[in-house]
């Protein structure tokens, strides 16, 4: 069994956290990750309601499984009801990312809830520590969904020199070898999203899961085009990594023009409703080429852990 500061803090069987991917990571996916000994997270976006938070959290909670919730700081500024519903659900961990976590750490700590903060720059690390974060998530640009502009390994190494808090690595980790690599580098765990995109427990559609399984690792793009098209208030420093499609080929790099094109904007809005993935985004990271079959998240986490254990056992053979 792999034991780290993360597994000891949260009494986990493996140092794996399921990323809180809004629109994908609901209660069923979180529960499936936790059944394998990890910590499943539920992703909450600005279009969700407090009732959604309560209902999704009840799924792992009713099974007696630990779980976490992922919140976006820039959303919470106008949606305190999401924070209140999260606190009421009593998760083991709440991540507050994409903005200033400062106003939200104290209320979570007062409720006895640990706080993770996702970081993409050195400045983010200092802000997370000043806010009182318990866990730092070093997220590299290989990650799917909204992310920064630094690669995982350089960022992870720098974060590890800056903090004594447990650091979890995110971005591009999809195999036991990848998990072993960041653990050997000093990470206390891994934060995985893309490997869970083809799991039947996810909230995404069968069409989206099939698209993920067919994609190659080279077929992603880091872009603001989908946010601009949907007129979302995502801070510009966090573009989103998604599978390349017809819309991104047309509009990536033309975001200023897209902001004035209401016809193109409506095309994406309509496509999300109809599951037209030539126009709507499918957020996925650069490890997507390793996701080739629809499997339970429980099996994904178990296989990831077993592969990491094998790789770590082999490390002493490298030493003369």
Secondary structure, DSSP 8 states (H G I E B T S, - for coil): ----HHHHHHT-SSSEEE---TTT--HHHHHHHHHTTSBEEEE--TT--HHHHHHHHHHHHHTT--EEEEEEHHHHTT-HHHHHHHHHHT-SEEEEESS--HHHHHHHHHTT-EEEEEESSHHHHHHHHHHT-SEEEEE-TTSSEE--SS-HHHHHHHHHHH-SSEEEEESS--SHHHHHHHHHHT-SEEEE-GGGTT-TTSSS-HHHHHHHHH--TT-EEEESHHHHHTT----TT--EEEE--HHHHHHTT-HHHHTT-HHHHHHHHHHHHHT-TTTS--B--GGGGG--S---HHHHHHHHHHHHHHHHHHGGGG--
